[in-house]
Amino acid sequence: MRRIAFAVRAIKLQKHVSGEKKPLTPYVEASATTLNSLQLAWHLTEAQRKLAETKGAKFTSLLEMCDPETLDWQPVYRGNEFNCSVEELAPSTVYLFRLKVFESEDQESNSKWSECISGQTRDEPPSAKSLHKEIEFGNHQEVSRILQIIPIAASSCASDAGLTSLQTAVVGSDLKMVKMLLQHCNIDAESIGNGRTALMMACAAGKADVAEYLLENGANIEKQDRIGMTALHHSLLHARMAKLILDAGAAVDAADSCGWTPLMRAVLLGCEPQVVRLLINHGAHVNHRDVNGLSCLAAAVFAFAPDHAVLRLLREAGADVHAPADSLGHSALQLASKDIVAILSPAVNTISCPPVVKIRADSQEQEKDETKERE
């Protein structure tokens, strides 16, 4: 009988606990919401309010917030007020809150939590930096929204790499984004540091569709970066791109600060023979020399792995094998190894045109003889 009576009492107690009303859910006061804070308020239940009015009962409120990173509940307020300002929050972030209201400390553990409520801090105002991030993510809708609010942000070099928004879109190969940004940007704006334009970056990346669109919209094809390179210099690793730039009227012999024309740069970089042929067919000067007196032919000879096809192209285009090819006045034949000499001038033998190494060896022997005679 005792066991039956205990079970009945347990059931009644369980019904009483489960039937206990939850406190009213707190609410967020939207008008007081900021970038880094949320204002919450709540009320007593009808039963609690009557107890407070008739018996002078005082209630304690416990407000907890769920940490967005750890998902742990943390107390943010405990007291007798019915509102709380939660500070030092992150912008554009959703937070969860729950509330517990009790009359005494003994009731705290048995009190129920309210339903959870969410509150979101205000979004950060759009900035040039946020614009660049959305461009990198390819978020066309958000980019459009930001441009409507602060169109001037498109012209700033706010990326970590010092790029304009247009250049960031070009690097991401996003033609749709390029078209969206172009109406807000200076098409020939230079990046911070190397001074490159959007067209140069499209050429270097081999993005022919982007480069073509930029040219159609007035990009300056002859603009130079900090070291004097033009769009044509930047296009040489991509034959299709180089052809596009040349067909658009680029100066084929534009020289950078080192005196390197696109042809010389193509030779030094070891570009494909078809790129060298393309430049020659557009009238590139094969006997050009840089600021140090180095010729295109000498550059081809000095290459780590000389391309025989490139050497033949230069020779057939009229490169002078006997002309001074460096600052010391040596010709390309004198600088070349025997196998390359055979390519450059098959009719010339090493006796009539000795290589530089042999000349230096002979001069050293002559100096030794003169020293012996003096002794």
Protein Blocks (a to p, Z undefined) as FASTA:
>chain_A
ZZmmmmmmmmmmmmmmmmpccdddddddfklpcfkbccddddddfklmmmmmmnopacdd
ddddddfklopacdfbdcjbfbdcdehiaehiacdddddddfbfklmmmpccdddddddd
ddddddfklmmmmmmnopaklmmmmmmmmmmlmmpcfbfnopafklmmmmnopaklmmmm
mmmpcfkbccehjlpafklmmmmnopaklmmmmmmnopafkbccfkopafklmmmmpmkl
mmmmmmnopafkbccfkopafklmmmmnopafklmmmmmmnopafkbccfkopafklmmm
mpmbacfklmmmmmmnopafkbcfbfnopafklmpcfklmmmmmmmbcfklmccfklmmm
mmmmmmmmmmmmmZZ
